């Protein structure tokens, strides 16, 4: 486990080495299944950008944290069921797991109804792993076009590389798909490989255990 300032310094160094602008990478502190006191400690350090995997879990803790801390920026980084989409719109500023037409249509309908929509990232299953969510790389362009036709605020793309493959190949692939679709956001890179992700253009990195320590099983 490292301190928040250690991680921030590593990010700044990686950004500088990649010749990118300072502040061009957002650190999402992944607080899923972390005890509230650990999350509270990171909030007290002044960090405000967090990631949660499940709508239910986020709904159980973030309204109270928001009462005590201004400016919380909450990102959904786990799969979203369509029946939880309305609740997700209330809780999250960004959703990183838009991955199928049914969910896109639900988001579009809610955006019309509610009058706002979180920033959206299309999840791409770069390793084409059957157990993982996300659109196949070959389907990504068509799906992005479909989301845009629904007037959805697609900000970028997200991926989770296979654990047994070189992550750089997946980061490069995601960056290529984003570039040809004119998307600026790249949500990629976790505790073990975020510096590598930054060198490939990551704008959002998801770091959990390196900040909070090992996850506590529910």
C-alpha positions in Angstrom: 0.0 0.0 0.0 1.3 3.5 -0.8 0.1 6.9 0.3 -2.1 9.0 -2.0 0.7 11.5 -2.4 3.1 8.7 -3.6 0.6 7.6 -6.2 0.0 11.3 -7.3 3.8 11.7 -7.6 4.1 8.6 -9.8 1.2 9.9 -12.0 2.9 13.3 -12.4 6.2 11.6 -13.3 4.6 9.3 -15.9 2.7 12.3 -17.4 5.9 14.3 -17.7 7.8 11.3 -19.2 5.0 10.9 -21.8 5.3 14.7 -22.7 1.7 15.3 -21.6 0.1 18.2 -19.8 0.1 18.3 -16.1 -3.4 17.5 -14.8 -4.3 15.5 -17.9 -4.9 12.3 -15.9 -7.7 11.8 -13.4 -7.0 9.4 -10.5 -10.1 7.3 -9.7 -9.7 5.9 -6.2 -11.5 2.5 -6.4 -13.4 2.3 -3.1 -15.5 -0.8 -3.8 -15.7 -3.2 -0.8 -13.4 -0.9 1.2 -14.4 -0.2 4.8 -15.9 3.3 5.3 -13.1 4.4 7.6 -10.5 3.9 4.8 -12.6 5.8 2.3 -13.2 8.6 4.9 -9.4 8.8 5.4 -8.8 9.4 1.7 -11.7 12.0 1.6 -10.0 13.8 4.5 -6.8 14.0 2.5 -8.8 16.0 0.0 -9.3 13.4 -2.7 -12.7 13.6 -4.4 -12.7 11.2 -7.3 -13.8 7.6 -6.5 -14.9 4.5 -8.4 -17.5 1.9 -7.4 -18.4 -1.4 -9.0 -22.0 -1.8 -7.9 -24.8 0.7 -7.8 -26.3 -0.9 -4.6 -23.0 -0.6 -2.7 -22.5 3.0 -3.8 -26.1 3.9 -2.8 -25.4 2.5 0.7 -22.4 4.8 1.4 -22.0 7.8 -0.9 -25.1 9.9 0.0 -23.7 10.1 3.6 -20.2 10.9 2.4 -21.6 13.6 0.1 -23.3 15.2 3.1 -20.0 15.6 4.8 -17.7 16.3 1.8 -18.3 18.7 -1.1 -17.4 18.0 -4.7 -17.4 14.2 -4.7 -17.0 12.9 -8.3 -18.3 9.3 -8.5 -17.5 6.9 -11.3 -19.3 3.6 -12.0 -16.6 1.2 -13.2 -18.6 -2.1 -12.9 -21.4 -3.6 -15.0 -24.7 -1.7 -15.1 -28.0 -3.6 -15.3 -30.7 -1.6 -17.1 -33.0 -1.8 -14.1 -30.4 0.0 -12.0 -29.7 2.7 -14.6 -32.1 5.3 -13.1 -30.4 4.9 -9.7 -27.0 5.2 -11.3 -28.0 8.5 -13.0 -28.7 9.9 -9.5 -25.5 8.7 -8.0 -22.7 8.8 -10.6 -21.1 11.6 -12.6 -19.6 9.1 -15.0 -20.4 5.6 -16.1 -17.5 3.6 -17.6 -19.4 0.5 -18.7 -21.7 1.3 -21.5 -21.5 -2.0 -23.4 -24.8 -2.9 -25.2 -27.6 -1.4 -27.3 -30.3 -2.1 -24.7 -28.4 -0.1 -22.0 -27.7 2.7 -24.5 -31.4 3.0 -25.3 -32.2 3.0 -21.6 -29.7 5.8 -20.9 -31.0 7.8 -23.8 -34.6 7.5 -22.5 -33.6 8.5 -18.9 -31.5 11.4 -20.2 -34.6 12.8 -22.0 -36.8 12.2 -19.0 -34.5 13.5 -16.3 -32.8 16.2 -18.3 -29.2 15.2 -17.6 -26.9 12.2 -18.3 -23.6 11.2 -16.7 -20.5 11.2 -18.9 -20.3 7.9 -20.6 -17.4 5.6 -21.6 -18.0 2.6 -23.9 -16.4 -0.5 -22.5 -14.4 -2.4 -25.1 -13.5 -6.1 -24.5 -10.1 -5.7 -26.0 -9.1 -9.3 -25.2 -12.5 -10.6 -26.5 -12.8 -12.7 -23.3 -16.1 -14.5 -23.0 -16.5 -13.9 -19.3 -16.0 -10.1 -19.6 -18.4 -7.4 -20.6 -17.7 -4.9 -23.3 -18.2 -4.6 -27.1 -15.8 -6.5 -29.3 -13.1 -4.2 -30.9 -14.6 -5.0 -34.4 -18.0 -3.8 -33.2 -16.8 -0.7 -31.4 -17.1 1.9 -34.2 -20.7 0.9 -35.0 -21.7 0.9 -31.3 -20.1 4.4 -30.8 -22.1 5.7 -33.8 -25.3 4.2 -32.4 -24.7 5.9 -29.0 -24.0 9.2 -30.7 -27.2 8.8 -32.8 -29.1 8.5 -29.5 -27.5 11.8 -28.5 -25.6 10.2 -25.6 -22.6 12.1 -24.1 -19.9 9.5 -25.0 -16.7 10.9 -23.6 -14.4 8.0 -24.2 -13.6 4.3 -24.0 -12.7 1.9 -21.2 -10.9 -1.5 -21.1 -9.7 -4.1 -18.7 -6.8 -6.1 -20.3 -6.6 -9.8 -19.8 -4.4 -10.5 -16.7 -2.2 -12.9 -18.6 -1.4 -10.7 -21.6 0.8 -7.7 -22.1 -1.4 -4.7 -21.2 0.4 -2.3 -23.6 -1.2 -4.1 -26.6 -4.6 -3.5 -25.2 -3.9 0.1 -24.3 -2.6 0.7 -27.8 -5.7 -0.9 -29.3 -8.1 1.2 -27.2 -6.2 4.4 -28.0 -6.4 3.6 -31.7 -10.2 3.0 -31.6 -10.7 6.2 -29.6 -8.6 8.2 -32.0 -10.4 7.1 -35.1 -13.8 7.9 -33.4 -12.6 11.3 -32.2 -12.9 10.4 -28.5 -10.6 12.1 -26.0 -11.3 9.9 -22.9 -9.3 6.7 -22.2 -10.2 4.9 -19.0 -7.5 2.3 -18.6 -4.7 1.3 -16.2 -4.9 0.0 -12.7 -2.6 -0.3 -9.7 -0.1 -2.5 -11.4 0.1 -0.8 -14.8 -1.2 2.8 -14.7 2.2 4.3 -15.7 2.2 2.2 -18.8 -1.5 3.2 -19.5 -0.5 6.9 -19.1 2.2 6.4 -21.8 -0.5 5.3 -24.1 -2.7 8.3 -23.4 -4.9 7.2 -20.4 -7.0 10.1 -19.1 -8.6 8.1 -16.2 -6.8 5.5 -14.2 -8.5 3.2 -11.7 -6.4 2.6 -8.6 -7.7 0.7 -5.6 -5.4 -1.6 -3.6 -2.4 0.7 -4.0 -4.3 3.5 -2.2 -6.5 1.6 0.2 -4.7 -1.6 0.9 -6.0 -5.1 0.2 -9.8 -5.3 -0.3 -11.9 -6.5 2.6 -14.2 -9.3 1.4 -17.9 -8.4 1.9 
